[in-house]
């Protein structure tokens, strides 16, 4: 095996719950709660129904359950269905700048932990390990710069976390990495133009593929020995890179450095939404003559540059449309993901105000991006007055973290879309103490509707 694969496999083999800091354990549980809330909130959306329908076609007595129900299916299919539900609302955590959503590893870890009858400590450790691997790949190579999607990070991280739960040794963990890297290069076309359902499904598919890679390796399947460093390997495809450092035991684990989303919207809209909410308290939408949002290049490119961003026709495009989002917030004086409903997508008032939005890159904000997530919002009124708001760290950024109470509130709000009210507090109690449970499958128990 090439040196990069061997290094990752050795790291995963030695990764243990006892090496995690108390902060890392707590932050892992916060992200578990946050992700599962997103999954329950998106339960009834069309892509989630499709994913569950396909996953339910397979029954496996020793398998894993689909979130919300009792049927056991193949672990890789449970990872897919649950991963789609967690991701679809675009509310789970993120690494800005093309980094994607590391909590996409949570669904596959739950599926394999349940099938392997692993305990809560093993689940927490597997999630934290997957975050480490995900972050290392993100910091080493930006797939989108090469026309490819970030979900490769999910596939590789899921393979290693799943392999750890399955008890694979160094050699088989290495093959799991090779089997995750080689067949799972995805296109960034997923996130360009008029977005389709696949935008919210791609990560669940990558999670499924990562679990399948680990299961193949567990049965003795081998993968290309030089999938990263060799001829026609990943390095040759994307250019030379060295894998970023992996956190040593008791270090500052990467799970503590992802950013939660206070609003159920694309991450680079979080600061503009916050600014718009501030300004909405001192103006009326009907008095607005023009809106200019100054932002960094990545936000401009992703959610404020394509023509489709001004008049989205799908939920997926709308939550990647900065003009549409800002117009809805300034009209409503509030934010809810209800702005992405079919009715609001047809709202002429929102589209009319979106036409007054200009999105501009500010080189100074581009320079500051990664250190913070800056934006400056300027609203010019019909009477000639101008209102301005600036934001650097939206709520949920690890430098401006949500409190535990806010994480619970977000979970509760979303869980109410699926669970009876009386089930929510007991579910939270279990999730906050998951490392004390002997069977990680209790997570699926407490989140079942009946």
C-alpha positions as CSV (number, residue, x, y, z in Angstrom):
1,X,0.0,0.0,0.0
2,X,1.2,3.5,-0.6
3,X,2.4,5.6,2.3
4,X,-0.7,7.8,2.6
5,X,-3.1,4.9,2.8
6,X,-0.9,3.1,5.3
7,X,-0.6,6.2,7.5
8,X,-4.4,6.7,7.6
9,X,-5.0,3.0,8.3
10,X,-2.4,2.9,11.1
11,X,-4.0,6.0,12.7
12,X,-7.5,4.5,12.5
13,X,-6.3,1.2,14.0
14,X,-4.9,3.0,17.1
15,X,-7.8,5.4,17.6
16,X,-9.6,4.8,20.9
17,X,-12.3,6.5,22.9
18,X,-10.0,6.8,25.9
19,X,-7.7,9.0,23.8
20,X,-10.5,11.6,23.3
21,X,-10.7,14.7,25.4
22,X,-13.9,15.5,27.3
23,X,-14.4,18.4,24.9
24,X,-14.2,16.2,21.9
25,X,-16.7,13.7,23.4
26,X,-19.1,16.5,24.2
27,X,-18.8,18.2,20.8
28,X,-19.3,14.8,19.1
29,X,-22.6,14.4,21.0
30,X,-23.6,18.0,20.0
31,X,-23.1,17.1,16.4
32,X,-24.9,13.8,16.7
33,X,-27.9,15.6,18.2
34,X,-27.8,18.3,15.6
35,X,-27.6,15.8,12.7
36,X,-30.4,13.6,13.9
37,X,-32.6,16.6,14.4
38,X,-32.0,17.5,10.7
39,X,-32.8,13.9,9.8
40,X,-36.2,14.0,11.6
41,X,-37.0,17.4,10.2
42,X,-36.4,16.2,6.6
43,X,-38.2,12.9,7.1
44,X,-41.2,13.6,4.8
45,X,-39.4,15.4,2.0
46,X,-39.5,13.7,-1.4
47,X,-35.9,12.6,-1.7
48,X,-36.0,11.2,1.8
49,X,-39.1,9.2,1.0
50,X,-37.4,7.8,-2.2
51,X,-34.3,6.9,-0.2
52,X,-36.3,5.1,2.5
53,X,-38.4,3.2,-0.2
54,X,-35.3,1.9,-1.8
55,X,-33.6,1.0,1.5
56,X,-36.8,-0.8,2.6
57,X,-36.6,-3.2,-0.3
58,X,-34.0,-5.2,1.5
59,X,-34.6,-6.9,4.9
60,X,-31.7,-8.1,7.0
61,X,-32.2,-9.5,10.5
62,X,-28.7,-8.6,11.6
63,X,-28.7,-5.3,9.8
64,X,-29.5,-1.7,10.7
65,X,-32.7,0.3,11.0
66,X,-33.9,3.2,9.0
67,X,-34.3,6.3,11.1
68,X,-37.9,6.5,12.5
69,X,-38.9,2.9,12.0
70,X,-38.3,-0.7,13.0
71,X,-37.3,-2.4,9.8
72,X,-33.7,-3.6,9.6
73,X,-32.1,-3.4,6.2
74,X,-28.5,-3.8,4.9
75,X,-26.2,-1.4,6.8
76,X,-25.1,0.3,3.6
77,X,-28.7,1.0,2.7
78,X,-29.5,2.3,6.1
79,X,-26.5,4.5,5.8
80,X,-27.9,5.8,2.5
81,X,-31.5,6.5,3.7
82,X,-30.5,8.0,7.0
83,X,-27.7,10.0,5.3
84,X,-30.1,11.5,2.9
85,X,-32.5,12.5,5.7
86,X,-29.7,14.1,7.7
87,X,-28.4,16.0,4.8
88,X,-31.5,17.0,2.8
89,X,-32.6,20.2,4.7
90,X,-29.0,21.6,4.4
91,X,-29.0,22.1,8.2
92,X,-26.2,19.9,9.3
93,X,-22.7,21.2,10.2
94,X,-20.1,22.3,7.7
95,X,-16.5,23.2,6.9
96,X,-16.7,26.3,4.8
97,X,-14.7,26.8,1.6
98,X,-15.7,23.7,-0.3
99,X,-15.3,21.5,2.8
100,X,-18.8,20.0,2.7
101,X,-20.5,18.5,5.8
102,X,-18.5,16.3,8.1
103,X,-21.6,15.2,10.0
104,X,-22.5,13.2,6.8
105,X,-20.4,10.5,8.5
106,X,-22.9,10.1,11.3
107,X,-25.5,8.0,9.5
108,X,-23.0,5.4,8.3
109,X,-21.5,5.2,11.8
110,X,-24.9,4.6,13.3
111,X,-25.7,1.9,10.8
112,X,-22.5,0.0,11.3
113,X,-22.6,0.4,15.1
114,X,-26.1,-1.0,15.2
115,X,-25.3,-4.0,12.9
116,X,-22.0,-4.7,14.8
117,X,-23.8,-4.4,18.2
118,X,-21.2,-1.8,19.2
119,X,-21.6,0.3,22.4
120,X,-21.9,4.1,22.8
121,X,-18.2,4.7,23.3
122,X,-17.4,2.9,20.1
123,X,-19.9,5.0,18.2
124,X,-18.6,8.2,19.6
125,X,-15.0,7.2,18.8
126,X,-15.9,6.1,15.3
127,X,-17.6,9.5,14.6
128,X,-14.7,11.4,16.0
129,X,-12.3,9.3,13.9
130,X,-14.3,9.9,10.8
131,X,-14.2,13.6,11.4
132,X,-10.4,13.5,11.7
133,X,-10.1,11.7,8.3
134,X,-12.7,13.9,6.7
135,X,-10.9,17.1,7.9
136,X,-7.5,15.8,6.8
137,X,-8.7,15.2,3.2
138,X,-10.5,18.5,3.1
139,X,-7.4,20.5,4.2
140,X,-5.2,18.5,1.8
141,X,-7.1,18.7,-1.5
142,X,-10.1,20.8,-2.6
143,X,-12.0,18.5,-4.9
144,X,-14.1,21.3,-6.3
145,X,-11.0,23.1,-7.7
146,X,-10.8,20.1,-10.1
147,X,-14.4,19.9,-11.0
148,X,-15.1,17.1,-8.4
149,X,-17.4,17.0,-5.4
150,X,-16.4,17.0,-1.8
151,X,-18.4,13.8,-1.0
152,X,-15.2,11.8,-1.6
153,X,-14.2,13.0,1.9
154,X,-17.4,11.3,3.2
155,X,-16.7,8.1,1.4
156,X,-13.2,7.7,2.8
157,X,-14.0,8.9,6.3
158,X,-17.0,6.6,6.4
159,X,-15.0,3.6,5.3
160,X,-12.4,4.1,8.1
161,X,-15.0,4.8,10.8
162,X,-17.0,1.7,9.7
163,X,-13.9,-0.4,9.5
164,X,-13.0,0.6,13.0
165,X,-16.5,-0.5,14.3
166,X,-16.1,-3.8,12.4
167,X,-12.7,-4.4,14.1
168,X,-10.6,-4.4,11.0
169,X,-6.8,-4.6,11.4
170,X,-4.4,-2.2,9.7
171,X,-4.2,-4.2,6.5
172,X,-8.0,-4.5,6.0
173,X,-8.5,-0.8,7.0
174,X,-6.0,0.1,4.2
175,X,-8.0,-1.9,1.7
176,X,-11.1,-0.2,2.9
177,X,-9.5,3.2,2.1
178,X,-8.5,2.0,-1.4
179,X,-11.9,0.6,-2.0
180,X,-13.5,3.9,-1.0
181,X,-11.2,6.2,-3.0
182,X,-11.0,4.3,-6.3
183,X,-14.6,4.1,-7.4
184,X,-16.1,7.2,-5.8
185,X,-14.9,10.3,-7.6
186,X,-18.0,12.4,-7.9
187,X,-18.7,15.5,-10.1
188,X,-19.1,19.0,-8.8
189,X,-21.9,19.4,-11.4
190,X,-24.0,18.3,-8.4
191,X,-23.8,21.9,-7.0
192,X,-23.9,24.1,-10.1
193,X,-26.8,25.7,-12.1
194,X,-30.4,24.8,-11.3
195,X,-29.9,22.3,-8.5
196,X,-31.7,18.9,-8.5
197,X,-32.6,16.6,-5.7
198,X,-29.2,15.0,-6.0
199,X,-27.6,18.0,-4.2
200,X,-29.0,16.7,-0.9
201,X,-28.6,13.0,-1.7
202,X,-24.9,12.9,-2.9
203,X,-23.5,12.6,0.6
204,X,-25.8,9.8,1.6
205,X,-24.7,7.9,-1.5
206,X,-21.1,8.5,-0.5
207,X,-21.8,7.3,3.0
208,X,-23.3,4.1,1.6
209,X,-20.2,3.6,-0.6
210,X,-17.9,4.1,2.4
211,X,-19.8,1.4,4.4
212,X,-19.8,-0.9,1.5
213,X,-16.0,-0.5,1.1
214,X,-15.5,-1.4,4.7
215,X,-17.8,-4.4,4.4
216,X,-15.9,-5.6,1.3
217,X,-12.6,-5.2,3.1
218,X,-14.0,-7.2,6.1
219,X,-14.7,-10.1,3.8
220,X,-11.1,-10.0,2.4
221,X,-11.7,-7.9,-0.8
222,X,-8.5,-6.1,-1.8
223,X,-8.3,-2.7,-3.4
224,X,-5.6,-1.0,-5.6
225,X,-2.4,-0.7,-3.5
226,X,-1.5,2.8,-4.8
227,X,-5.0,4.4,-5.1
228,X,-3.7,7.7,-3.8
229,X,0.0,7.9,-4.7
230,X,0.4,5.6,-7.6
231,X,0.0,5.8,-11.4
232,X,-3.5,7.2,-12.3
233,X,-4.2,7.5,-8.6
234,X,-5.8,10.4,-6.7
235,X,-2.6,12.5,-6.6
236,X,-2.2,12.3,-10.4
237,X,-5.8,13.4,-10.8
238,X,-5.8,16.4,-8.5
239,X,-2.1,17.3,-8.2
240,X,0.5,16.5,-5.6
241,X,-0.6,16.9,-2.0
242,X,0.4,15.7,1.5
243,X,-2.3,14.6,3.8
244,X,-2.9,17.1,6.6
245,X,-1.9,16.3,10.2
246,X,-4.2,13.9,12.1
247,X,-4.8,14.8,15.8
248,X,-2.8,12.9,18.4
249,X,-4.5,11.5,21.5
250,X,-5.7,14.2,23.8
251,X,-5.1,16.9,21.2
252,X,-7.6,19.4,19.8
253,X,-9.8,17.1,17.8
254,X,-11.3,18.2,14.5
255,X,-14.8,17.5,15.6
256,X,-14.6,20.6,17.8
257,X,-13.8,22.8,14.7
258,X,-16.8,22.2,12.4
259,X,-19.4,24.9,12.3
260,X,-23.1,24.2,13.2
261,X,-25.8,26.0,11.3
262,X,-28.2,28.2,13.3
263,X,-30.3,28.6,10.2
264,X,-31.4,25.7,7.9
265,X,-29.7,27.2,4.8
266,X,-26.4,26.9,2.9
267,X,-23.6,27.9,5.2
268,X,-22.4,31.0,3.3
269,X,-25.8,32.5,3.7
270,X,-25.6,32.4,7.5
271,X,-23.8,35.7,7.9
272,X,-26.0,37.5,5.3
273,X,-29.2,36.1,7.0
274,X,-28.0,37.4,10.3
275,X,-27.3,40.9,8.8
276,X,-30.6,41.0,7.1
277,X,-32.4,40.1,10.3
278,X,-30.7,43.0,12.0
279,X,-31.7,45.4,9.3
280,X,-35.2,44.2,9.1
281,X,-35.9,45.6,12.5
282,X,-35.3,49.2,11.2
283,X,-36.9,49.2,7.8
284,X,-39.8,48.0,5.7
285,X,-39.4,45.8,2.6
286,X,-41.6,48.1,0.6
287,X,-39.2,51.0,1.2
288,X,-36.2,49.2,-0.2
289,X,-34.7,50.6,-3.4
290,X,-31.6,48.4,-3.7
291,X,-29.7,45.7,-1.7
292,X,-26.0,45.1,-2.1
293,X,-24.3,42.2,-0.2
294,X,-20.5,42.3,-0.2
295,X,-18.9,39.0,0.5
296,X,-15.9,36.8,-0.2
297,X,-15.3,35.1,-3.5
298,X,-16.4,31.6,-2.5
299,X,-19.8,32.8,-1.3
300,X,-20.3,34.9,-4.4
301,X,-19.3,32.0,-6.6
302,X,-21.5,29.4,-4.9
303,X,-24.7,31.3,-4.0
304,X,-24.6,34.7,-5.8
305,X,-23.1,34.4,-9.3
306,X,-25.3,32.2,-11.5
307,X,-28.5,33.5,-13.1
308,X,-30.5,30.7,-11.5
309,X,-29.7,32.2,-8.1
310,X,-32.1,35.1,-8.7
311,X,-35.2,33.1,-9.6
312,X,-34.9,29.6,-8.2
313,X,-37.5,27.0,-9.0
314,X,-36.5,24.2,-6.6
315,X,-35.8,24.0,-2.9
316,X,-32.3,22.9,-3.7
317,X,-31.6,26.0,-5.8
318,X,-33.4,28.3,-3.3
319,X,-31.3,27.3,-0.3
320,X,-28.2,28.1,-2.5
321,X,-29.7,31.5,-3.7
322,X,-28.5,34.4,-1.7
323,X,-30.8,36.9,-3.5
324,X,-33.9,34.8,-2.8
325,X,-33.0,34.2,0.8
326,X,-32.2,37.8,1.6
327,X,-35.4,39.0,-0.1
328,X,-37.5,36.5,1.9
329,X,-35.8,37.5,5.2
330,X,-36.3,41.2,4.6
331,X,-40.0,40.7,3.8
332,X,-40.7,38.4,6.7
333,X,-38.4,39.9,9.3
334,X,-37.5,36.4,10.3
335,X,-36.0,33.2,8.8
336,X,-37.5,29.7,8.5
337,X,-36.9,27.0,6.0
338,X,-40.5,27.5,5.1
339,X,-39.2,30.1,2.7
340,X,-38.1,27.2,0.5
341,X,-41.6,25.8,0.2
342,X,-43.3,25.4,-3.2
343,X,-45.6,28.3,-2.3
344,X,-42.8,30.7,-1.4
345,X,-40.9,29.7,-4.5
346,X,-43.9,31.2,-6.5
347,X,-44.2,34.3,-4.3
348,X,-43.9,37.3,-6.7
349,X,-43.0,39.7,-3.9
350,X,-39.9,37.6,-3.0
351,X,-38.8,37.5,-6.6
352,X,-39.4,41.2,-7.1
353,X,-37.2,42.1,-4.2
354,X,-34.6,39.5,-5.2
355,X,-34.3,41.5,-8.5
356,X,-33.0,44.4,-6.4
357,X,-30.2,42.4,-4.9
358,X,-26.6,42.7,-6.1
359,X,-24.0,40.3,-4.8
360,X,-20.4,41.5,-5.1
361,X,-17.1,40.1,-4.1
362,X,-15.0,42.3,-1.8
363,X,-11.3,41.4,-2.0
364,X,-10.7,42.4,1.6
365,X,-13.5,40.0,2.7
366,X,-12.0,37.3,0.5
367,X,-8.7,37.8,2.3
368,X,-10.3,37.5,5.7
369,X,-12.4,34.4,4.7
370,X,-11.4,31.2,6.6
371,X,-10.4,33.2,9.6
372,X,-14.0,34.4,9.8
373,X,-17.1,34.3,7.6
374,X,-17.6,38.0,6.8
375,X,-20.2,39.9,4.9
376,X,-21.4,43.5,4.7
377,X,-25.0,44.2,3.8
378,X,-26.1,47.6,2.5
379,X,-29.7,48.5,1.9
380,X,-30.6,51.7,0.1
381,X,-34.1,53.1,0.8
382,X,-36.3,55.0,-1.6
383,X,-35.7,58.2,0.4
384,X,-32.0,57.9,-0.3
385,X,-31.0,56.7,3.2
386,X,-28.7,53.7,3.6
387,X,-28.7,51.0,6.3
388,X,-25.6,48.8,6.8
389,X,-24.9,45.7,8.9
390,X,-21.7,43.7,9.1
391,X,-21.1,40.2,10.4
392,X,-17.9,38.2,10.9
393,X,-18.9,35.1,12.9
394,X,-22.5,33.8,12.5
395,X,-24.1,31.9,15.4
396,X,-22.9,28.3,15.2
397,X,-19.4,29.1,14.0
398,X,-16.9,27.4,16.3
399,X,-15.7,30.9,17.3
400,X,-19.3,31.9,18.1
401,X,-20.8,28.6,19.2
402,X,-24.4,27.7,19.8
403,X,-25.1,26.9,23.4
404,X,-26.2,23.4,24.3
405,X,-29.6,24.9,24.9
406,X,-29.7,26.2,21.4
407,X,-28.6,22.8,20.0
408,X,-31.5,21.3,22.0
409,X,-33.9,23.9,20.7
410,X,-33.0,23.3,17.1
411,X,-33.3,19.5,17.6
412,X,-36.7,20.0,19.3
413,X,-38.1,22.2,16.6
414,X,-37.1,19.8,13.9
415,X,-38.0,16.6,15.8
416,X,-41.6,17.9,16.3
417,X,-42.1,17.4,12.6
418,X,-41.9,13.7,13.2
419,X,-41.9,12.7,16.9
420,X,-44.7,13.1,19.4
421,X,-43.8,15.9,21.9
422,X,-43.5,13.5,24.8
423,X,-40.8,11.5,23.1
424,X,-38.4,14.4,22.5
425,X,-37.0,15.1,26.0
426,X,-36.3,11.3,26.7
427,X,-34.6,11.0,23.3
428,X,-32.3,14.0,24.1
429,X,-31.5,12.5,27.5
430,X,-30.2,9.3,25.8
431,X,-28.3,11.2,23.2
432,X,-26.5,13.4,25.7
433,X,-25.3,10.2,27.5
434,X,-24.8,7.9,24.6
435,X,-21.2,7.0,25.6
436,X,-22.7,5.3,28.7
437,X,-24.9,3.0,26.7
438,X,-23.9,-0.6,26.0
439,X,-25.8,-0.8,22.8
440,X,-25.5,2.2,20.3
441,X,-28.8,0.9,18.7
442,X,-30.7,2.7,21.5
443,X,-30.3,5.8,19.3
444,X,-32.7,4.2,16.8
445,X,-35.0,3.1,19.6
446,X,-35.6,6.5,21.0
447,X,-36.1,8.1,17.6
448,X,-38.7,5.6,16.4
449,X,-42.1,7.1,16.0
450,X,-43.8,4.4,17.9
